C-alpha cells in the first residue's frame, strides 16, 4: 500500500536551476569582460582570472571545512568573482583580486550559511572592504589608455566627457562599468531569459535621474557616469538580497536610486552605488516583513 506524504505549502515548481541562472548571468557579463580587457589591457584579464579562480577555490574549501555539499558546480562563486573584479579599476594590483574574492566568498557568503543565506551582496561587500582597506588603489583609474579624471570626479563634472563617450566606454573607470551599451545588451538578455524583471533596474535608474534633477544636476550625465547602470542591472537584482514582492522591490529600488545621488552629492565618495545597494540590502528583511502577504487561510487572533 503506497503512502501519500503531504507537506505544508507553498508548493513551487521551477524548471530553472541555480546553475542555469548563473550561466545566463555569466553570458550577459561576457561582452562587458571582453570589452574591459580589450580597452584596458592584459592586467584586466589577469585580475579576472585571479578573482574567479580564488572565488572557486575558496568556495570549495569552505564547503569542505564546513561539511556542506560542494556548491562550486552551481557557478555562483564564478559569478561572484566576476562581479567583484568588474568593480575594480584596471590598474588594481593582483593581490586585490585575490583578497577581495576571499572576503566575498569566505566572509560575506559562506560564514552566513552559503548561497541564499548572505544578507548583503558578497561582491559589493568585498568592494566596500577593499575601498576601506586600500582606498588609493581602488580609486586609481589612471591607465596608459586614459590619463584624465573619471567622469564623477570633481575635476570632470563640468563636462569633460560627452554623452557619446559615456555610453560607449571612451572613459576611465572600473573594468566593467565603462561600456554602458554592453551592459544594456546584457540587461536585455537577462530580461528575455526571465532571469530578472525590469522592475528593480528601471526604478533604480528612474529614481536616480529624478533625484539628480531635483538637486539641479544633469540626469543623463549622472545616469551614464560611473557604475549606476551596472549596479542597477547586475548587483541590485540579486535574488537573495532584494525583496521578494513587487511593491517591496519598488521601495528597495527607489531607496537605491535616491541614495546613489545623495552620496555622490554630499558624501566624501564621488560614487555611491556600492554603499547605496549595501544599505538597501540591509533594509530588505524589514521591507519584506512590512510587505508580507497574509498566509492562505490565516485568521487573526480574537
BAFI-3210 file (N, C-alpha, C; in Angstrom, 3 decimals, decimal comma, padded with zeros to 6 digits):
// residues 302
n [1|2|3|4|5|6|7|8|9|10|11|12|13|14|15|16|17|18|19|20|21|22|23|24|25|26|27|28|29|30|31|32|33|34|35|36|37|38|39|40|41|42|43|44|45|46|47|48|49|50|51|52|53|54|55|56|57|58|59|60|61|62|63|64|65|66|67|68|69|70|71|72|73|74|75|76|77|78|79|80|81|82|83|84|85|86|87|88|89|90|91|92|93|94|95|96|97|98|99|100|101|102|103|104|105|106|107|108|109|110|111|112|113|114|115|116|117|118|119|120|121|122|123|124|125|126|127|128|129|130|131|132|133|134|135|136|137|138|139|140|141|142|143|144|145|146|147|148|149|150|151|152|153|154|155|156|157|158|159|160|161|162|163|164|165|166|167|168|169|170|171|172|173|174|175|176|177|178|179|180|181|182|183|184|185|186|187|188|189|190|191|192|193|194|195|196|197|198|199|200|201|202|203|204|205|206|207|208|209|210|211|212|213|214|215|216|217|218|219|220|221|222|223|224|225|226|227|228|229|230|231|232|233|234|235|236|237|238|239|240|241|242|243|244|245|246|247|248|249|250|251|252|253|254|255|256|257|258|259|260|261|262|263|264|265|266|267|268|269|270|271|272|273|274|275|276|277|278|279|280|281|282|283|284|285|286|287|288|289|290|291|292|293|294|295|296|297|298|299|300|301|302]
n.u [000,851|000,695|001,916|000,780|002,404|002,094|003,075|003,624|002,369|004,166|003,782|006,040|007,147|009,844|011,544|014,051|017,368|019,822|022,324|021,739|020,657|022,830|024,585|023,366|023,670|026,448|026,805|025,591|027,411|029,757|030,355|030,930|033,171|035,009|035,196|036,346|038,889|039,934|039,908|041,427|043,630|045,970|046,282|043,770|042,616|044,217|043,423|040,727|040,932|042,364|040,588|038,241|039,274|040,193|037,763|036,359|038,059|038,119|035,413|035,145|036,902|035,790|033,255|034,095|035,400|033,318|031,668|029,646|027,609|029,472|029,385|030,400|029,786|027,400|027,965|027,733|029,833|031,639|030,250|030,198|032,957|033,463|031,729|032,767|035,438|034,936|034,246|036,567|039,327|041,209|043,880|044,379|046,332|047,445|046,968|044,702|042,564|042,635|042,428|039,978|038,122|038,393|037,382|034,741|033,683|034,355|033,843|031,553|029,750|029,956|030,297|027,890|026,232|026,226|025,133|022,125|021,813|023,267|023,385|024,019|025,092|027,709|029,859|029,773|030,105|032,730|034,012|033,475|034,917|037,524|037,731|037,817|040,124|042,192|042,106|043,451|044,305|042,003|040,593|042,111|042,312|043,949|045,409|047,366|045,775|043,880|044,474|043,176|040,798|038,203|034,736|033,060|034,579|035,500|036,908|035,976|033,232|032,276|031,813|033,672|033,420|031,428|028,039|028,139|030,732|030,485|028,472|029,529|031,887|034,324|035,994|037,728|037,578|036,050|036,648|034,326|032,324|032,334|031,414|028,419|026,511|026,944|026,332|023,605|022,782|023,300|021,423|019,036|019,249|019,045|016,455|014,979|015,552|014,284|015,537|015,845|013,573|012,203|011,748|013,363|015,909|014,933|013,459|015,438|017,138|015,353|014,565|017,041|017,724|015,623|016,125|018,595|017,809|016,168|018,070|019,398|021,213|022,647|020,664|021,073|023,822|024,489|023,340|024,839|027,470|029,901|029,048|026,272|024,335|025,427|025,387|022,621|021,614|023,110|023,830|021,926|019,788|020,140|018,925|018,871|019,376|017,528|014,145|011,202|008,563|006,657|005,930|007,628|010,077|010,023|010,084|012,565|014,243|013,808|014,938|017,645|018,282|017,868|019,695|022,138|022,525|022,458|024,721|026,705|026,515|026,801|028,452|031,766|032,660|032,970|031,422|028,407|027,200|027,947|027,660|025,024|023,505|024,297|023,320|020,554|020,315|020,618|018,288|016,382|015,207|013,458|011,793|010,607|009,239|007,360|005,938|004,771|002,573|-000,627|-000,920|-002,459|-005,632|-005,128|-006,071|-006,919|-006,068|-008,542]
n.v [-001,192|002,111|005,209|008,518|011,462|014,548|017,828|021,071|024,087|026,696|025,069|024,934|024,765|024,816|025,176|026,180|025,964|026,799|026,773|027,150|029,706|031,227|030,744|032,122|034,723|034,943|034,755|037,155|038,909|038,453|039,960|042,454|041,875|041,155|043,572|045,180|044,004|044,338|047,129|048,051|046,366|043,611|043,366|043,587|041,183|039,395|040,087|039,302|036,509|035,741|036,555|035,026|032,398|032,371|032,738|030,366|028,349|029,099|028,761|025,983|024,898|026,046|024,818|022,165|022,419|023,229|021,113|020,941|020,332|020,341|023,270|024,380|023,741|025,049|027,502|029,946|030,993|031,621|033,688|035,579|036,105|037,260|039,516|040,974|041,595|043,144|045,497|046,673|048,948|048,963|049,209|048,016|046,259|042,802|041,398|042,513|041,440|038,791|039,006|040,370|038,584|036,405|037,549|038,058|035,457|033,863|035,450|037,169|035,442|032,468|032,283|033,176|031,166|030,272|030,140|031,878|032,550|034,754|038,178|040,519|041,663|039,697|040,411|043,213|043,739|042,908|044,764|047,138|046,619|046,511|049,133|050,506|049,439|049,716|052,421|054,167|052,524|051,306|053,393|054,425|055,284|055,859|055,061|053,610|054,076|056,018|059,097|061,066|062,542|060,633|060,391|061,103|062,499|065,551|067,179|066,593|066,888|069,113|068,771|067,276|064,961|063,789|062,678|060,579|059,479|058,567|056,653|054,726|053,908|055,299|056,249|056,640|054,290|051,711|048,229|046,978|048,916|050,815|050,524|051,256|050,554|047,854|046,792|047,316|045,674|043,215|043,434|043,359|040,739|039,236|039,913|038,802|036,120|035,819|035,950|038,099|040,734|043,724|045,555|046,379|047,392|049,438|051,150|051,919|053,406|055,388|056,705|057,651|059,435|061,270|062,256|063,438|065,473|066,973|067,944|069,685|068,671|067,050|064,796|062,821|062,715|061,864|059,358|057,995|058,220|056,627|053,722|053,292|052,120|049,552|048,612|048,707|046,787|044,343|044,066|045,112|043,478|041,017|037,949|037,018|039,173|041,133|042,427|040,246|040,645|042,555|045,309|045,750|045,507|047,789|049,848|049,299|049,696|052,406|053,498|052,815|054,282|056,960|057,155|056,757|059,154|061,040|060,292|060,736|063,510|064,632|063,145|061,881|060,282|060,041|058,263|056,421|053,950|051,403|051,604|052,458|050,295|048,293|049,336|049,245|046,509|045,658|046,704|045,132|042,754|044,046|045,441|043,265|042,154|044,145|044,142|041,687|039,161|038,020|034,725|032,002|031,197|032,137|033,484|036,227|036,614|036,451]
n.w [000,000|-000,980|000,317|000,945|001,151|002,667|002,607|004,114|002,622|000,738|-002,502|-004,878|-008,168|-010,395|-013,471|-013,767|-012,692|-010,154|-011,338|-014,098|-014,079|-013,119|-015,192|-017,279|-016,308|-016,424|-019,193|-019,939|-018,824|-020,185|-022,681|-021,510|-019,954|-021,987|-023,410|-021,419|-021,154|-023,753|-023,932|-021,700|-021,390|-020,697|-017,951|-016,887|-017,713|-016,258|-013,647|-013,711|-014,103|-011,773|-009,752|-010,235|-010,080|-007,417|-006,044|-006,689|-005,661|-002,945|-002,281|-002,600|-000,598|001,686|001,716|002,158|004,655|006,284|006,133|004,171|001,229|-001,795|-003,598|-005,860|-008,467|-009,070|-010,096|-008,812|-007,308|-009,318|-010,612|-008,531|-008,288|-010,818|-010,829|-008,672|-009,544|-011,773|-010,658|-009,962|-010,570|-013,665|-013,115|-010,730|-008,294|-008,410|-006,026|-004,889|-006,289|-005,401|-002,558|-002,286|-003,475|-001,750|000,610|-000,224|-000,681|001,608|003,973|003,442|002,280|002,804|005,628|006,488|005,858|003,241|-000,239|-000,697|001,935|002,634|003,745|002,498|-000,748|-001,830|-003,585|-003,651|-000,955|-000,662|-002,312|-000,909|001,423|000,388|-000,514|001,882|002,968|001,060|-000,166|-001,953|-004,027|-004,991|-006,022|-008,038|-011,303|-013,407|-016,424|-019,146|-021,301|-020,554|-019,066|-017,805|-015,453|-013,766|-014,839|-012,677|-010,884|-009,207|-010,864|-013,364|-013,708|-014,949|-017,613|-019,070|-020,476|-023,143|-023,871|-025,701|-025,409|-022,776|-023,027|-024,783|-023,651|-023,770|-021,692|-018,525|-015,797|-013,727|-014,531|-015,492|-015,787|-017,808|-020,552|-021,286|-023,187|-023,690|-021,214|-021,167|-023,248|-022,061|-020,007|-021,502|-022,473|-020,073|-019,353|-021,472|-021,075|-018,722|-016,275|-014,571|-013,566|-015,044|-013,123|-010,765|-011,903|-013,686|-011,987|-010,154|-011,869|-012,819|-010,417|-009,534|-011,602|-011,353|-008,763|-009,218|-010,949|-009,240|-007,465|-009,037|-010,896|-013,832|-015,199|-017,230|-017,496|-014,905|-015,012|-016,986|-016,160|-014,141|-012,093|-012,114|-013,911|-014,270|-011,601|-011,096|-012,852|-012,498|-009,798|-007,891|-008,421|-007,299|-006,195|-003,525|-001,806|-002,338|-002,130|-002,078|-003,026|-005,480|-004,778|-002,629|-003,945|-005,541|-003,618|-002,467|-004,736|-005,272|-002,973|-003,394|-005,763|-004,938|-002,795|-004,123|-005,581|-003,500|-002,009|-003,935|-004,179|-001,579|000,117|000,982|-001,053|-004,583|-006,013|-005,472|-005,650|-004,584|-001,702|-001,508|-002,504|-000,695|001,739|001,247|000,891|003,522|004,538|003,356|004,697|006,509|004,743|003,407|005,551|006,160|003,811|003,763|002,745|003,849|005,036|003,270|004,394|006,901|010,035|012,148|015,583|018,114]
ca.u [000,000|001,517|001,578|000,764|003,001|001,636|003,876|002,986|002,534|003,731|004,364|006,530|007,984|010,503|012,430|015,372|018,260|020,773|023,389|021,283|020,514|024,174|025,160|022,806|024,322|027,804|026,687|025,313|028,606|030,906|030,768|031,497|034,535|035,842|035,436|037,291|040,225|040,367|040,122|042,409|044,834|046,079|046,156|042,358|042,427|044,858|042,568|039,527|041,313|042,711|039,387|037,367|039,951|040,179|036,395|036,015|038,867|037,655|034,110|035,358|037,483|034,807|032,284|034,718|035,673|032,043|030,930|028,473|027,785|030,294|028,464|031,143|029,134|026,250|028,535|027,516|031,141|032,192|029,551|030,695|034,311|033,401|031,109|033,704|036,581|034,473|034,135|037,917|039,974|042,127|045,235|044,470|047,350|046,897|046,537|043,360|041,629|042,633|041,908|038,567|037,348|038,395|036,436|033,389|033,232|034,511|033,207|030,227|028,844|029,961|030,113|026,469|025,484|026,321|024,211|020,764|021,787|024,007|022,481|024,403|025,728|029,105|030,802|029,794|030,703|034,175|034,486|033,449|036,042|038,747|037,762|038,235|041,473|043,143|041,366|044,231|044,412|040,676|040,075|043,086|041,854|044,873|045,994|048,033|044,742|043,280|045,230|042,323|039,991|036,994|033,592|032,405|035,471|035,167|037,579|035,384|031,789|031,910|031,538|034,871|033,020|030,093|027,176|028,602|031,873|029,995|027,667|030,294|033,032|035,568|036,225|038,355|036,629|036,228|036,721|033,029|031,292|032,513|030,606|027,013|025,719|027,067|025,571|022,199|022,564|023,204|020,125|018,021|019,370|018,504|015,000|014,453|015,693|013,478|016,381|015,455|012,469|012,582|011,287|014,411|016,807|014,261|013,101|016,701|017,586|014,381|014,623|018,320|017,634|014,715|016,827|019,599|017,098|015,723|019,245|019,993|022,255|022,339|020,236|021,654|025,235|024,522|022,997|025,875|028,761|030,043|028,523|024,846|023,633|025,975|024,858|021,177|021,321|023,765|024,034|020,693|018,808|020,496|017,728|018,948|019,468|016,493|012,821|010,539|007,309|006,824|005,921|008,863|011,163|009,958|010,579|014,007|014,907|013,763|015,951|018,975|018,465|017,985|020,947|023,273|022,708|022,783|026,120|027,530|026,485|027,088|029,411|033,161|032,943|032,339|030,475|027,587|026,465|028,273|027,069|023,579|022,945|024,531|022,378|019,220|020,382|020,375|016,883|015,497|014,345|012,393|010,843|009,856|008,332|006,264|005,165|004,388|001,180|-001,248|-000,917|-003,765|-006,347|-004,730|-007,085|-006,356|-006,467|-009,625]
ca.v [000,000|003,315|006,283|009,877|012,401|015,913|018,830|022,380|024,969|026,631|024,052|025,678|024,012|025,694|024,441|026,800|025,645|027,862|026,745|027,740|031,151|031,793|030,669|033,243|035,946|034,942|035,087|038,590|039,641|038,152|041,092|043,504|041,427|041,240|044,987|045,671|043,504|044,989|048,560|048,372|045,572|042,273|043,349|043,325|039,734|038,761|040,313|038,474|035,110|035,561|036,712|033,863|031,212|032,472|032,528|028,949|027,578|029,434|028,113|024,536|024,577|026,399|023,729|021,009|022,709|023,352|019,865|021,188|019,837|021,226|024,054|025,034|023,472|025,915|028,684|031,193|031,529|032,236|034,965|036,500|036,512|038,162|040,782|041,732|042,127|044,179|046,729|047,165|049,670|048,093|049,367|047,389|045,205|041,444|040,879|042,997|040,465|037,607|039,348|040,706|037,365|035,653|038,204|037,870|034,077|033,330|036,288|037,686|034,389|031,172|032,407|033,428|029,963|029,909|030,767|032,001|032,946|036,007|039,312|041,568|041,165|039,410|041,155|044,607|043,754|042,830|046,053|048,105|046,291|046,925|050,599|050,946|048,945|050,211|053,448|054,749|051,574|051,014|054,584|054,901|054,877|056,354|053,970|054,026|054,485|057,263|059,776|062,126|062,198|059,873|061,278|061,545|063,300|066,980|067,833|066,206|067,065|070,307|068,401|066,771|063,847|063,929|061,512|059,503|058,843|057,874|055,500|053,714|053,453|056,009|056,948|055,821|053,774|050,307|047,337|046,599|049,943|051,858|050,348|051,176|049,890|046,417|046,470|047,326|044,441|042,166|043,631|042,839|039,277|038,704|040,070|037,804|034,817|035,902|035,785|039,218|041,537|045,100|046,447|046,987|048,265|050,626|052,066|052,495|054,420|056,495|057,464|058,364|060,565|062,259|062,882|064,305|066,653|067,759|068,596|070,598|068,028|066,598|063,399|061,915|062,552|061,026|058,000|057,368|058,275|055,717|052,362|053,252|051,140|048,234|048,223|048,501|045,571|043,122|043,998|045,351|042,440|039,757|037,334|036,793|040,403|042,082|041,988|039,219|041,085|043,689|046,604|045,827|045,749|049,185|050,647|048,996|050,334|053,865|053,798|052,740|055,411|058,208|057,131|056,929|060,578|061,744|060,003|061,438|064,957|065,144|062,327|062,030|059,440|060,508|057,251|055,976|052,734|050,311|051,768|052,570|048,945|047,579|049,849|048,716|045,079|045,517|047,060|044,186|041,963|044,896|045,674|042,025|041,982|045,099|043,805|040,277|038,826|037,123|033,345|031,483|030,572|032,721|034,305|037,000|036,140|037,247]
ca.w [000,000|-001,068|001,248|000,405|002,098|002,422|003,315|004,192|001,466|-000,673|-003,370|-006,036|-009,092|-011,356|-014,360|-013,735|-011,585|-009,829|-012,338|-015,360|-013,855|-013,052|-016,534|-018,034|-015,824|-016,986|-020,616|-020,014|-018,399|-021,048|-023,523|-020,654|-019,623|-023,189|-023,683|-020,423|-021,481|-024,989|-023,687|-020,670|-021,499|-020,134|-016,492|-016,608|-017,864|-015,097|-012,483|-013,851|-013,881|-010,356|-008,925|-010,417|-009,538|-005,953|-005,574|-006,828|-004,704|-001,600|-002,089|-002,451|000,702|002,716|001,744|002,798|006,064|007,000|005,906|003,342|-000,145|-002,623|-004,425|-006,933|-009,737|-009,370|-010,754|-008,064|-006,936|-010,524|-010,799|-007,505|-008,671|-011,969|-010,426|-007,836|-010,278|-012,686|-009,872|-009,676|-011,675|-014,405|-012,583|-009,413|-008,187|-008,462|-004,724|-004,587|-006,849|-004,536|-001,235|-002,384|-003,720|-000,497|001,528|-000,740|-000,522|002,972|004,993|003,097|001,799|003,482|007,080|006,741|005,538|001,836|-001,169|-000,195|003,341|002,848|003,954|001,557|-001,962|-001,492|-004,423|-003,196|000,384|-000,867|-002,844|000,186|002,298|-000,292|-000,534|003,210|003,253|000,058|-000,911|-003,042|-005,138|-005,529|-006,701|-009,011|-012,622|-014,427|-017,195|-020,380|-022,249|-020,073|-018,013|-017,275|-014,286|-014,040|-015,063|-011,455|-010,058|-009,211|-011,992|-014,646|-013,758|-015,716|-018,997|-019,735|-021,323|-023,718|-023,680|-026,582|-024,747|-021,595|-023,425|-025,495|-022,888|-024,051|-020,431|-017,477|-014,812|-013,371|-015,692|-016,024|-015,757|-018,812|-021,772|-020,883|-024,220|-023,500|-020,004|-021,560|-024,018|-021,047|-019,351|-022,423|-022,489|-018,815|-019,411|-022,413|-020,418|-017,499|-015,093|-013,721|-014,090|-015,349|-012,057|-009,955|-012,673|-014,225|-010,898|-009,665|-012,824|-012,841|-009,164|-009,502|-012,523|-010,760|-007,649|-009,825|-011,449|-008,073|-006,872|-010,006|-011,682|-015,186|-015,012|-018,217|-017,115|-013,705|-015,415|-017,795|-015,473|-013,009|-012,142|-011,811|-014,736|-013,933|-010,299|-011,189|-013,615|-012,055|-008,349|-007,140|-008,739|-006,628|-005,624|-002,079|-001,031|-002,745|-001,657|-002,862|-003,630|-006,389|-004,109|-001,867|-004,889|-005,957|-002,491|-002,412|-005,872|-005,058|-001,963|-004,008|-006,675|-004,172|-002,024|-005,030|-005,885|-002,259|-001,685|-004,916|-003,979|-000,241|000,869|000,573|-002,209|-005,811|-006,463|-004,350|-005,978|-003,664|-000,378|-001,650|-002,609|000,562|002,742|000,959|001,200|004,957|004,781|002,669|005,595|007,037|003,648|003,220|006,685|006,020|002,612|003,852|002,489|004,808|004,564|002,883|005,488|008,185|010,703|013,255|016,914|018,679]
c.u [000,886|001,015|001,649|001,292|002,604|002,475|003,153|003,265|003,637|004,420|004,757|007,413|008,590|011,481|013,858|016,136|019,163|021,866|022,951|021,115|021,884|024,865|024,641|023,440|025,734|027,787|026,444|026,535|029,789|031,301|031,411|032,938|035,469|036,189|036,454|038,717|040,773|040,723|041,315|043,660|044,836|045,998|044,707|042,058|043,028|043,980|041,322|039,843|041,603|041,472|038,487|037,996|039,935|038,795|036,013|036,772|038,399|036,316|034,285|035,871|036,576|033,747|032,842|034,909|034,395|031,137|029,598|028,694|028,591|029,395|029,156|030,431|027,956|026,655|028,323|028,838|031,805|031,569|030,044|032,084|034,314|032,832|032,060|034,800|036,159|034,260|035,495|038,436|040,956|043,566|045,422|045,565|046,702|046,343|045,168|042,302|041,507|041,999|040,414|037,690|037,288|037,386|035,000|032,858|033,237|033,692|031,764|029,244|028,826|029,751|028,667|025,605|025,524|025,266|022,776|020,675|022,518|023,047|022,820|025,041|027,208|030,117|030,901|030,368|032,222|034,724|034,507|034,614|037,365|038,870|038,217|039,690|042,534|042,501|042,135|044,304|043,063|040,114|041,061|042,726|042,778|045,558|046,758|047,032|044,154|044,139|044,423|041,502|038,756|035,805|032,940|033,318|035,115|035,785|036,856|033,899|031,355|031,671|032,744|034,555|031,618|029,318|027,634|029,759|031,417|029,244|028,521|031,639|034,348|035,951|037,028|037,302|036,954|036,123|035,352|032,006|031,335|031,560|029,141|026,174|025,790|026,327|024,081|021,848|022,441|021,888|019,006|018,045|018,751|016,988|014,374|014,491|014,903|014,287|016,076|014,227|012,977|012,486|012,433|015,345|016,143|013,936|014,352|017,138|016,658|014,467|015,935|018,280|016,728|015,396|017,906|018,961|016,668|016,884|019,987|021,113|021,800|021,957|020,879|023,121|025,356|024,201|024,174|027,248|028,782|029,336|027,044|024,133|024,118|025,404|023,372|020,836|021,856|023,899|022,727|019,674|019,123|019,276|017,732|018,806|018,486|015,129|012,137|009,326|007,496|006,860|007,188|010,058|011,185|010,487|012,097|014,760|014,906|014,828|017,353|019,230|018,670|019,316|022,170|023,556|023,070|024,241|027,054|027,613|027,071|028,102|030,817|033,541|032,277|031,282|029,689|026,908|026,696|027,534|025,554|022,933|023,134|023,570|020,971|019,178|020,039|018,911|015,909|014,653|013,197|011,341|009,989|008,849|007,118|005,351|004,594|002,898|000,648|-001,288|-002,331|-004,413|-006,009|-005,842|-006,419|-006,887|-007,539|-009,291]
c.v [001,241|004,379|007,625|010,819|013,817|016,866|020,160|023,184|025,994|025,504|024,737|024,770|024,986|024,877|024,978|026,361|026,837|027,935|027,419|029,249|031,823|031,773|031,817|034,566|036,051|035,276|036,579|039,429|039,473|039,307|042,225|043,150|041,579|042,687|045,554|045,244|044,197|046,451|048,815|047,497|044,296|042,241|043,103|041,835|038,987|038,897|039,433|037,017|034,859|035,627|035,490|032,610|031,217|032,194|031,056|028,097|027,838|028,768|026,612|024,204|024,991|025,314|022,512|021,242|022,751|022,146|020,110|020,560|020,843|021,929|024,753|024,873|024,356|027,256|029,990|031,823|032,204|033,603|035,996|037,010|037,494|039,519|041,630|042,376|043,205|045,513|047,303|048,001|048,750|048,177|048,672|046,332|043,830|040,965|041,403|042,044|039,251|037,921|039,642|039,496|036,481|036,236|037,933|036,471|033,637|034,133|036,631|036,611|033,164|031,274|032,711|032,225|029,543|030,580|030,733|032,484|034,266|037,186|040,499|040,927|040,921|040,221|042,608|044,724|043,716|044,148|047,117|047,886|046,740|048,449|051,161|050,579|049,533|051,316|054,030|053,833|051,265|052,203|055,175|054,382|055,353|055,175|054,526|054,541|055,841|057,837|060,903|061,618|061,406|060,820|061,810|062,339|064,774|067,702|067,599|066,509|068,292|070,009|067,917|065,638|064,100|062,632|060,319|058,747|058,025|056,600|054,377|053,391|054,119|056,874|056,054|055,355|052,345|049,438|047,117|047,693|050,906|051,732|050,159|050,434|048,376|045,954|046,401|046,117|043,251|042,226|043,053|041,311|038,660|038,841|039,008|036,406|034,734|035,564|036,885|039,878|042,956|045,995|047,142|047,871|049,555|051,625|052,685|053,645|055,630|057,343|058,237|059,589|061,659|062,985|063,821|065,600|067,558|068,551|069,487|070,005|067,735|065,126|062,419|061,666|061,644|059,576|057,295|057,373|057,284|054,392|052,232|052,153|049,725|047,742|047,915|047,177|044,317|042,984|044,112|044,248|041,086|039,194|037,341|038,095|041,489|041,553|041,023|039,738|042,353|045,047|046,801|046,102|047,203|050,106|050,512|049,737|051,854|054,272|053,783|053,952|056,725|058,265|057,317|058,403|061,360|061,519|060,735|062,930|065,400|064,333|062,531|061,203|060,014|059,550|056,717|054,642|051,636|050,450|051,907|051,187|048,169|048,038|049,307|047,196|044,836|045,802|046,044|043,332|042,783|045,166|044,437|041,806|042,903|044,758|042,387|040,082|037,899|035,709|032,885|030,768|031,152|033,573|035,039|036,479|037,045|037,677]
c.w [000,000|-000,112|000,550|001,470|001,723|003,261|003,302|002,930|001,767|-001,426|-004,668|-006,875|-010,089|-012,188|-014,319|-012,499|-011,309|-010,889|-013,644|-015,241|-013,846|-014,415|-017,404|-017,604|-016,394|-018,475|-020,797|-019,674|-019,352|-021,962|-022,725|-020,283|-020,817|-023,507|-022,703|-020,718|-022,726|-024,736|-022,771|-020,699|-020,676|-018,614|-016,079|-016,710|-016,684|-013,858|-012,531|-013,540|-012,404|-009,465|-009,018|-009,816|-008,017|-005,399|-005,610|-005,806|-003,277|-001,308|-001,832|-001,042|001,855|002,843|002,464|004,297|006,898|006,799|005,198|001,971|-000,962|-003,640|-005,584|-008,280|-010,061|-009,993|-009,991|-007,636|-008,134|-010,753|-009,786|-007,849|-009,827|-011,566|-009,586|-008,663|-011,269|-011,989|-009,497|-010,839|-012,388|-013,917|-011,238|-009,379|-008,057|-007,125|-004,304|-005,128|-005,929|-003,188|-001,272|-002,605|-002,478|000,489|001,083|-000,438|000,937|003,983|004,632|002,663|002,701|004,995|007,451|006,357|004,095|000,992|-000,632|001,235|003,607|002,921|003,060|000,340|-001,691|-002,293|-003,977|-001,791|000,274|-001,391|-001,749|001,143|001,683|-000,358|000,803|003,490|002,328|-000,786|-002,087|-004,254|-005,772|-006,307|-007,698|-010,400|-013,743|-015,103|-018,381|-021,404|-021,867|-018,952|-017,385|-016,097|-014,705|-014,154|-013,801|-010,525|-010,177|-010,395|-013,317|-014,767|-014,543|-017,192|-019,754|-020,696|-021,875|-023,551|-024,519|-025,937|-023,544|-021,952|-023,996|-024,847|-023,185|-022,850|-019,492|-016,485|-014,445|-014,620|-016,317|-016,165|-016,937|-019,992|-021,412|-021,911|-024,101|-022,240|-020,334|-022,423|-023,065|-020,308|-020,217|-022,461|-021,235|-018,761|-020,310|-021,797|-019,112|-016,247|-014,082|-014,334|-014,336|-014,127|-011,317|-010,790|-013,150|-013,122|-010,278|-010,563|-012,806|-011,580|-009,041|-010,408|-011,976|-009,609|-008,157|-010,318|-010,312|-007,473|-007,867|-010,840|-013,101|-015,099|-015,981|-017,888|-015,894|-014,036|-016,075|-017,146|-014,311|-013,203|-011,883|-012,602|-014,416|-012,605|-010,345|-011,846|-012,938|-010,538|-007,563|-007,333|-008,111|-005,901|-004,093|-001,299|-001,486|-002,314|-002,618|-003,627|-004,457|-005,704|-003,282|-002,765|-005,354|-004,859|-002,368|-003,515|-005,749|-004,047|-002,542|-004,886|-005,960|-003,427|-002,918|-005,271|-004,631|-001,865|-002,646|-004,613|-002,640|000,562|000,333|-000,634|-003,454|-006,330|-005,277|-004,550|-004,945|-002,351|-000,439|-001,701|-001,318|001,655|002,515|001,090|002,666|005,287|004,193|003,615|006,181|005,967|003,418|004,344|006,563|004,844|002,656|003,621|003,582|004,222|004,243|004,059|006,844|008,749|011,841|014,574|017,479|020,099]
res [x|x|x|x|x|x|x|x|x|x|x|x|x|x|x|x|x|x|x|x|x|x|x|x|x|x|x|x|x|x|x|x|x|x|x|x|x|x|x|x|x|x|x|x|x|x|x|x|x|x|x|x|x|x|x|x|x|x|x|x|x|x|x|x|x|x|x|x|x|x|x|x|x|x|x|x|x|x|x|x|x|x|x|x|x|x|x|x|x|x|x|x|x|x|x|x|x|x|x|x|x|x|x|x|x|x|x|x|x|x|x|x|x|x|x|x|x|x|x|x|x|x|x|x|x|x|x|x|x|x|x|x|x|x|x|x|x|x|x|x|x|x|x|x|x|x|x|x|x|x|x|x|x|x|x|x|x|x|x|x|x|x|x|x|x|x|x|x|x|x|x|x|x|x|x|x|x|x|x|x|x|x|x|x|x|x|x|x|x|x|x|x|x|x|x|x|x|x|x|x|x|x|x|x|x|x|x|x|x|x|x|x|x|x|x|x|x|x|x|x|x|x|x|x|x|x|x|x|x|x|x|x|x|x|x|x|x|x|x|x|x|x|x|x|x|x|x|x|x|x|x|x|x|x|x|x|x|x|x|x|x|x|x|x|x|x|x|x|x|x|x|x|x|x|x|x|x|x|x|x|x|x|x|x|x|x|x|x|x|x|x|x|x|x|x|x|x|x|x|x|x|x]
***
